Amino acid sequence: MIHFSAMPGIKPGTLGSVRENLQKKQFEEARSEKAKKQRQLRKMGKQIQVQTKLRRESEKKQLAEEVKKYRKGLRTDLDFLEDSKKQRPGVAGQNKLPAKNKTQAKRQYKDKKFGFGGKKRGLKTNTKESSADFADYRHPKKPMKGQQQRPGKSKRMKMSSKKRR
């Protein structure tokens, strides 16, 4: 193997700069490839979005036409409503059953633990029955003779006028 410093016409620091240039080119190529892939993926995603939007619009239009036929009396059955639900395979709407079962199970567990929720508001308002019920009502007790009761306003006024004299 020949040492680079022994090669005529090549300066000792140039090979490092050549290596750096090659690495920079490779890095930039990789980055541009990555950017191209991202652009391509974005284009594909946009195409899929447009296709699904068009498909949904056409389904909606067909459903509206079927409803119109049913209203006019040209159709007597409502089977087209169930068919429109089954026609879309792979749509997120069909995966609702497991989630629904999961939420039902959660609801049942909480009902078992805390009891069924029931009405939350208006619990303290009076009803016809509650206002007619006097079972818990107690008449105010009259003061005992040993307890002093505060005199009325007129008596207090008379007493204060006697004190001023």
C-alpha positions in Angstrom: 0.0 0.0 0.0 1.3 3.4 -0.9 1.1 6.3 1.5 -0.7 9.3 0.3 2.0 11.7 1.3 4.3 9.8 -1.0 2.0 10.4 -4.0 3.3 13.3 -6.2 0.9 16.2 -6.8 -1.4 15.6 -3.9 -1.3 17.8 -0.9 -1.6 16.1 2.5 -4.9 17.9 3.5 -6.8 17.4 0.2 -7.9 13.8 0.8 -9.8 14.8 3.9 -11.7 17.5 2.0 -12.5 15.1 -0.8 -13.9 12.7 1.7 -16.0 15.5 3.3 -17.3 16.5 -0.2 -18.3 12.9 -0.9 -20.1 12.6 2.4 -21.9 15.9 1.9 -23.1 14.8 -1.6 -24.3 11.4 -0.2 -26.1 13.2 2.6 -27.8 15.6 0.3 -28.9 12.8 -2.1 -30.4 10.9 0.8 -32.2 14.0 2.0 -33.6 14.7 -1.4 -34.7 11.1 -1.8 -36.5 11.3 1.5 -38.2 14.6 0.4 -39.3 12.9 -2.9 -40.8 10.0 -0.9 -42.6 12.4 1.4 -44.0 14.4 -1.6 -45.1 11.1 -3.3 -46.8 9.9 -0.1 -48.6 13.3 0.2 -49.8 13.0 -3.4 -51.1 9.5 -2.7 -52.8 10.6 0.5 -54.5 13.5 -1.3 -55.7 11.2 -4.1 -57.2 8.8 -1.5 -58.9 11.7 0.2 -60.5 12.9 -3.0 -61.6 9.3 -3.9 -63.3 8.8 -0.5 -64.9 12.2 -0.7 -66.3 11.4 -4.2 -67.5 8.0 -3.0 -69.3 9.4 0.0 -70.9 12.1 -2.1 -72.2 9.5 -4.6 -73.5 7.3 -1.8 -75.3 10.3 -0.2 -76.8 11.2 -3.6 -78.0 7.6 -4.1 -79.5 7.5 -0.6 -81.3 10.9 -1.2 -82.7 9.5 -4.5 -84.0 6.3 -2.7 -85.6 8.4 0.0 -87.3 10.6 -2.7 -88.6 7.4 -4.4 -89.9 6.2 -1.0 -91.7 9.5 -0.3 -93.3 9.5 -3.7 -94.6 6.0 -3.1 -92.5 4.3 -5.8 -90.8 2.2 -3.1 -92.6 0.5 -0.2 -89.7 -1.0 1.7 -86.8 0.7 3.6 -84.2 -1.9 2.8 -81.9 0.7 1.1 -81.2 2.2 4.5 -79.7 -1.1 5.8 -77.8 -1.7 2.5 -76.1 1.7 2.7 -74.7 0.7 6.1 -73.3 -2.6 4.8 -71.9 -1.3 1.6 -68.9 0.4 3.1 -66.3 -2.3 4.1 -63.2 -1.1 5.9 -64.8 2.1 7.2 -64.2 2.9 10.9 -68.0 2.8 11.6 -68.0 -1.0 11.5 -65.5 -1.3 14.2 -67.9 0.3 16.7 -69.2 -2.9 18.1 -66.3 -3.9 20.3 -65.9 -0.3 21.6 -69.7 -0.2 22.3 -69.4 -3.5 24.3 -66.4 -2.1 26.1 -68.3 1.1 27.1 -71.3 -1.0 28.1 -69.2 -3.2 30.3 -67.6 -0.1 31.9 -71.0 1.4 32.5 -72.3 -1.8 34.1 -69.3 -1.9 36.4 -69.7 1.7 37.5 -73.5 1.1 38.0 -72.7 -1.9 40.2 -70.1 0.0 42.2 -71.8 3.4 42.6 -75.5 2.6 41.9 -77.5 3.8 39.0 -77.1 7.5 38.5 -80.7 8.9 38.4 -81.7 12.5 38.4 -79.1 15.0 39.4 -80.7 18.4 39.4 -83.8 19.7 41.1 -83.5 17.4 44.1 -84.0 20.2 46.7 -87.0 21.8 45.0 -90.4 21.3 46.7 -92.9 19.0 45.2 -96.7 18.8 45.8 -96.2 15.8 48.1 -93.3 17.3 50.0 -95.0 20.6 50.7 -98.2 18.8 51.8 -96.2 16.5 54.2 -96.3 17.7 57.8 -94.9 14.6 59.4 -91.6 16.2 60.3 -93.0 19.6 61.2 -92.8 20.7 64.8 -94.6 23.7 66.2 -92.2 26.2 67.8 -92.2 25.8 71.6 -93.4 28.5 73.8 -90.8 29.8 76.1 -90.7 28.6 79.7 -91.6 31.0 82.5 -88.1 30.9 83.8 -86.6 32.1 80.5 -86.7 35.8 79.7 -88.1 36.7 76.3 -87.1 39.9 74.5 -89.9 42.5 74.8 -91.5 43.8 71.7 -90.6 47.0 69.9 -93.2 49.2 71.5 -92.3 48.1 75.0 -88.6 48.7 74.3 -89.3 52.2 73.1 -91.2 52.9 76.2 -88.4 51.6 78.3 -85.8 53.7 76.5 -87.9 56.8 76.9 -88.2 56.2 80.6 -84.4 55.9 80.9 -83.8 59.2 79.2 -85.8 61.2 81.7 
